Amino acid sequence: MSTDGLARWASDPSRSRGRRIAEPPPRGRSEHQRDRDRIVHSTAFRRLVYKTQVFINHEGDLFRTRLTHSLEVAQLGRSAARALRLNEDLVEAIALAHDLGHTPFGHAGQDALHDCMASHGGFEHNLQSLRVVDQLEARYPAFDGLNLTHETREGILKHCSPVNAHALLAGEPDGPARRFVHGGQPSLEAQLVNLSDELAYSAHDVDDGVRSGLITLEQALEVPLIAHWYDDVRGEFPSLSGRRLLYETLRRMLSAQVHDLIDHTATTLAAAEKMHGSPVADAVRQLPPLQGLSENLRAQSAVLKRFLFKALYRHPRVVQMTSLGRRVVTELFAAYTAAPQEMPAEFAGTPTLHRSVADYIAGMTDRFALREHERLTGQRLFD
Ligand code: MG
C-alpha cells in the first residue's frame, strides 16, 4: 500500500502520464479530481439530462436519463473503488464522462448516425466521447476540449474499431488507442467503471421497465436473480407490496452484486499479486481483464440481461419510439448536409462537412433534435 492509502496497482494521481498540453499542477485537488471537475462543468455533461437511456426523454420525468445513469455508475464505481483501494477520483471522472458522446435517442440514434456516416468514417459513441473531451468542448482559452489526463481519456475510450484506432495512433502513438492495436487492458479503474455500468443499467432498467408498465412484475420474477431477492424481502416483510417491494428487491440484488464484484476482484488481484510479486499499476494492463462478478453471479446476471433485451429493449413500444428517433437523426443528417448554413457557424465544415454534421447531431438532446427536426422538415413526430 502506498502512503496515501491506494493499493499498489491503483492509478496514482501523482504518477499521472499527464495532459496533452502541460498545465501547472492543481492546487488542493488531485489531477483526476480536476478532470472530474472539468467534466461536471462541461456543456456535454449538462446535456445528458435530456438524453435517452432507454425511454425517450418526453415519455416521463421519472425514468433514467443518461445523466442519472452516469451518476449511478459513478456511485457504484466509487463504492467498489474505495473498498478495493483503487483511485476513486479517477473512477468518478471516467464514469461521469463515459456517455458524453451518446447521440439523442439512445442506441437507435447512434445506429442511425453510424449508417449516415458509413462512407465518411462511421460513428462510434466511445470515440465520440473522447472527441467531446479532446476537441469539441470549447471553454478554455489555451486548448480545445477539456485537456484531461491520459488515464481519464484511456478510460473513456472503452471500445475503438481497428481502423479508428490506427487513425488515432497516427496522431498520438502513445495515446489511449494504443491497446486496440497492441493489446493489453486499461487501468483497473477503467475496468471497474465498465463493470459498474453493466450492473447499474441491468438494475435500473428493470426498475424503469416495471414502473413504466412495459414489464410486469410477474415477468420480472421469471428471472431467478430477481425472484431470489423478491422472496428474501417478502420473507422479512410479508406485508410489503407495490413500489417499496420492488425497490427493496432491486436494492438487495444490486448490493449483493456490488459486494460480489468487490470480493471477487479482491481475490483475483490477491492471486495475481502472489504470482507476479508486487505489481504496480502498469503491470495490471498485462493481466487478463477483470471479470467482475464471480462465476455463479455472472451467469445469473447474463440471464437478467437476456431478459431485459427481450422484454424491454425489444418491447414493441420501445422499438416504435426508437425507430422514430432513428428517423429524426437520419432526416436531420440529410437536412444539414444539404444546407450546412442551418447549423451554427462553428460547426460548418470542420473538419469535413459530414463529420461536423455528425458532431452537431450527436451533441443534441432528444428535445432539441425534435425541435430542429420539426423546424427543418415541418413534421411533428411526437406529441
Ligand atoms: Mg453507460
Boltz pocket constraint, residues with backbone or C-beta under 6 A from the ligand:
constraints:
  - pocket:
      binder: B
      contacts: [[A, 69], [A, 73], [A, 98], [A, 99], [A, 197]]
      max_distance: 6.0
